[in-house]
Amino acid sequence: MRFSRLFRAALIAFVVGGLGWAATPAIAQPADVPQRLYVCNQGEATVSVINMETNTVETVVDLTELGFSENASPHHAIAEPDGSAWYVSLISENTVLKFNAENELVSQAAMQAPGLLAMHPTEDYLFAAHSMKAVNPPQRIGMMPRSNLEAIEQVDVFLDRPHAIAIPGSGDAVYVGSLATNQLMGLNPDTQRGELTPLSGPTHVMVQMAASPTTNTVVGTGQMTGQLLFFNREDNGALAPDTSVTVGAQPWHPVYSSDGRRIYVPNKESNTISVVDAEARAVVETIEHPSLVQPHGSALSADGRYLYVSSNHRQMNMDMGDTDGGDMEHEDSMDHSEMNHDEMDHAEMDHDAMHDDSTRHSEMHDGDHEAMHDAHHSDEDASAAMPSGNNGTISVIDTESLEVVDVIEVGEYPTGIGTRARW
């Protein structure tokens, strides 16, 4: 369901002293402020704001009401650790926006086709890579003070089509992956110098990366190879290739559990989520559900209990006729009225056998009804998981049971999602 609300644009220029690394102390997350999920509806220039306590859409930020075009293409979002502000990249507007907690626009930065965003854990900086839609972007990423996005810098990373981006909790490196070549960059944010890492084998097309919260491991998803690649962080900031795990087709935005034990990987072409044991480096579970249609972005609740995954729902090749149960055949469809009881020789029948047959028939009948009941509820689940029109969904997954416990309808073509940054 969509809601519309008019927001007043208030572009405020903040005065900052230079571009130095001004330390920002860690901020505790206030218990009385609900955690929110920001969903980029790339197909309609809106951002759905979801209350993660109630799993309901609180409001929808309509970017056209702020003067942006219908083709603004919001792609990725991230929020401050205390929820006081959030940021979103607009591919087609060549802009990164900052909103306060009341969803009022307060600052913006100009950057060619911005895509994925990453926040520095201790310094006042936001980093932005380039979107897949950028055919030939510069070999640079955006580095901007969060207190004044207008003061953005362009930092060289010497990679063609820099797209994937991740920052570990230490904050001593910014990791960037290329869509076009098998190369990664470990950038020192202080010196703005980096170390390149070449990868062997076929071109992976690095979609996104994630840094472990507990170890020196960084993972990346290879769109073309269906691999989750593991890297070890070295002292000089470079990434050393370690191993890889086959997940699903076109793995997209991975996310680590808060304890670092699991990695959740949405697989866009497989319509699944791979649950990877980070220590064993193996897929331990594959999550499937009718709501997972081109799963894209991922985020976790603050307590790590719930995983949120966006689904594009542009792959509308599901045969809904297969899910209505109308063509299902059951053994108990036999017409018992056709039996001629007058022709049965009851005197010659073994009554014990009759009893056994009756019992078996009863058990089969009950089993068939249970199967029909389960199929009916499966159909209801599939129907409930399908959004209206061209809308997409957010699937809410219990990380203990690994079951989808809620499906939230959002806008058209939801892509990247974000909540309060964590490391």
N, C-alpha and C positions, 0 to 999 in steps of 0.2 A: 504494500500500500504506500502511496506517495502523499507527502504533505508539502505544501509550499508556504514560504514565509519570506517576507521582505526584510532584507538586512540593509542597514545604512552603511555605505562605504565611508570609512574614516581613515584616510591615508595620513599617517603620522610619521614624521621624520624624527628619529631619535638621534641625539647628539652623543657620539662616542669618541673616545680619544684614540685616534690612530687605528691600526689594524693589528696591534699586538695581541698576544695570547693572554687575555684577561681571565684569570681563574674564576670559575663559577662553582661554588660549593654544591655538594650533593644535596638535593632537596627531598625531604620525606614526603611521601604521598599522603595527603590528608584523607582521613577515613570518611569524612562527611561529603566528599566530592565524588560522585560516581565515576567509574572508569567509562570512557566512551571509545567507540570504534568509529573511525572515519573511513567511509567507503567511497572510492572514486568511481562514479558512474560515467565512464569515458564516452559512452554513446549519447549522452544528453546534457553534458556540462553541468552536472550537479554532484554534490557530495552528501550522501546519507549519513546522518549522525545517529549512532545506535547507543542506547544505554545498555551497558554490558551486565548490569545487575538484573534488568527486566527483559533483556533481549527484545527491545522494541525500538522502532525508529522514532527518536525524539523530534527530529526536524530534518528538513532537507535544505541545504544551502544551494540556492539557484544562482549560479555564476553569471547568468545573463542579466540578472537584476542588479549586478554590480558593474555592468558595462562590458562584460566579456561576451564573446560570440558563442553561438550554439555549437560551434566546432572547437571549443576551447580545449577539449580532451584532457580533463583531469586524470592523472595517471597513478600517482603514489602519494601517500600521506604519512605523517609521523607527528607525535605530540610530545610536549615537554614531559619530563618524569612526574611533575606535580599536576599535570593537566591544565596548566595556566594558559597554554597557547598550543596551536597546531599549525602544521605547514602542509602545503599541497603543491605539486608540480602541474603546470598546464602546458602540455606539449605544443599545441598549435598556437598558443598565445606567447610562447617563448618567455614564460614567466614562472617564478616561484612566489607563492603567496604565504603570508602569515596572518592567522586569525587568533583573536583572544578566545577565552573560554566561553564567551557569550556569542561566538561566531561572527564577530565584527572584524572586518578587514583592517589591519593596522600597518602592514608593511609589504613591500614586494621587491623582487629582484628580477632584472632582465638577464635571460640566458637562453641560448639557442636550444630548442627542443629538449627541455629538462625531463628526466625520467625518474629513476629511483633515487631516494633520499636516504641519508644517514646522518645521525647526530653524534657529535663528539661528547664523550661521557663527562669530561671535566672542564672543557673550555667552551667559550661562547661561539661555537661554530656549527654550521649546518653545511653538509656537502651534498652535491647533486651530480649524478652522471647523466648521460644522454639517453633519450628514448630510442626504441627499436625503429620508430617511424622516421628518425633522422637518418637519411640515406648516407650522407657524408659529413658528419659533425666534426668539429675540431678535436684534436687529440688532447683535450683538456677537460677538466671537471670544474664545477663551480664550488667555491669556498666562500661562505658569507657569514658575517656576524649575525647571530639570531636576534640580537637586540637592534639590528639595523640592516635588513636584507639589502638595502640599496648599495651598501658598501661591498658588493660582491667582487671577488677576484677570480680570474681564470687561471688554473694551475695546470701546467703541462704534465701529462702522464705518458706520453709517447706510445699510445695504443690506438689502433684504428677502432672506431666505434666503441668507446668505453661505455659500458652499460651496467654490469654488476658492481655492487659497492657494499662494503661492510667495514665496521670499525670494532675492534675488540675492546673489552672493558678497560684495558690499560691505556688506551687512547694514543699509543705511541706509533700507530700506523693506520693508514687508510688503504684498504685493499680494493683494487679495481680490476675488473675482468673485461676482456674484449669479446665482442660478438663476431668479429671478422677473422681474428687470428687466435692461435693457441698461445696467448700471452696474458700474464697477470702482472700487475704493478703493486709493489708495497711502498706507499708514499709516506715519508716522514712529514707530518703536518707542521713541524717547527721549521725545518730547513727547506721544505717543499722540494726535496730531492728524493729519488726513489730507486728501487731495485726491481729489475724486470725478471720474470720467471717464464721461460719457455716451456711448453707442454708438448710431449710427443704424441704420435698417433693421429687419428682423423680429427678434423676441426670439431670441437665440442659445441661451440656457440654458447658461451657462458652467460646464462640468463641472470642468475642472482647468487650471492654468497651470504654466508652467515658465520659468525665467529662464536666458538664455544664459550660459555660463561665460566667454565671451570678448568679448561686446559688450553694449551697453545695450538689448538686445532682450528682450522678454517675449512668450511666445505663450500662447494660450488656445484651448481646444476648445469649439466650439459644437455642442451635442447636436442641436438642431433644424435647424440650417442646414448641417451637415456641413462646416463651415469650420474651418480652423486660422487664427486671427487673430493678426496681428503688431502689436506695440506698441513704441514707443520710450519709454524712460525719460527723464523730464525732470528738471531740477535740483530742482524743488520736490517731487519724489516722485510726480507725476502720471504717468499713462500716456497717450501720444498715439497714437491709432489710425493705423496705417500702411497695411497691405494685408491681404489674406486669400487663402488657398489652399484650393481644394476638395479634400478628402481623401475618406474613405469616409463611410458613413452612421453617425451617432452616434459621432463620435470621442470617446475617453475620456481616459485618463491619458497625456499626452505625456512624453517624456524626451529631453533633449539628449545627444548624444555628448560625451565629455569634451573634444574639441577644438572643440566648438561648430559643426562643419560640417554635422551632420545632426540631424534631429529625427525620432524614431520615434513614430508615432501609432497606437495600437490603435483599430480601428473596430468597435464592438460589434455593430452591425446588419449590416455588410458581411462580418464574419468575416475581416477582413484587417488588415494593418499597413501603413500608408503610410510610406514613407521619403522625407523631405522634405529637399531641399538648402536649408540655412538661408540661404545667400548668394543663390542664384538664386531662392529662394522658389518652388519648384516640386516636385511629386512626381516623384521619379526612379525609384522602384521600388515595387511593391506586392507584399507577401509574402502568400502563400496556403499553407495547409496544413490537413489534416484536424483537427489538434489545436486550431486556432483557431476555437472556437465561443463567441461572445460574448466576445472578448478585452477585458480590463478594465484591469488594472494593469500597470505596466512598471518595470523597474529594470535597471541595467547592472552588470557585474562591474567590479572596481576598475581593471583594465587596459583596460576598454572593449571587450574582444574579444567578449563574449557579452551578448546582450540577453535578458532574462527577461520573459515576458508571461503573466499569469494568464488563464484562460478559465473562464467561469461554467459552461458546459455545461448550461444550463437550456433552451436552444433545441434541443430534441431532435426537430427536424423533418427530420433527414437521412434519406433513403430508403436504408437500408442494403442493400436489395435491389439497388440500382444499383451497389453497390461489390463485390459478390461475384463478378462476372464470369460468372455463370451464364447470363445472357441475351445474352452477346456472340456475334456471328456472325462467322465468319471465312471467307475465300475458300477456305482449304484444307480446309474441311469437306466438300468434294466426295468422294463415294464412288468412288474410282478403280476399284474392283472391278467396277463396272457397265460399264466399257468393254469392248467385244467386239473383242479383238485379232485374232481370226480373220477378221473382216470388213474389216480394214484392208488396203488395197492398197499394200504396202510398195514394190512396183516403181515406182509412180507418185509416190512421195513424194520431195520435194527433201531430200536428206540434210543440206544446209547449213541449210535452213529448220528441219529437225528439230533440228539442233544449237542453232540460235538460240532456237527455242521452248523447248527443254529448259533452256537457260541462263536464259532469262527466267523460266520456271516455277520453277527452282531459286532464283533471286534473290527471286521473289515469296514462295516458300515460306519462305525464310530470314527475309525481312522480316516475314512473318506471325508466325513463331515469336518474333522479337524483340519484336513488338508484344504478343504474348500474355505474354511474359516480363516486359515492362515493366508491363503491366496487372496481372499477378499480384503484382509487388512493390508496385505502387501500392495494391492491395487490402490487402497486408500492412501498409503504412504507415498506411492509414486505420484498420485494425483496431487496430494498436498505439497509435494516437493517441486512441482512445476509452476513457475511464476506465470502471471498473466502477461499477454502481449509480448513485448520484446524485453521485458524486465529480466534481471538476474537474481541471484540469491546469495545469502550468507548461510552456510551450514555451521551449526554449533555442535561440536563433538566433545563428549565427556572423555577426558584423557585417561580415566581409570577403566571405564568399560569399552572405550574406543567405539562407542555407538553415537550416531547422530541423534541428538536429543531435541533439536529445534532447527527450524528453517525460517529465515527472515527474508521476505521479499524486499528488494531494493530497486534501484533504477536500471536503466539500460546499459548493458555491457560493463558490469563492475569489474575492475581490474585490481590495481594495488589497494591494499587496506593497511591501516596503521592505527596504533594506539600509543599509550605512554611508552616512551623509549626505555629499554632496559638492557643491561649488559652482563 
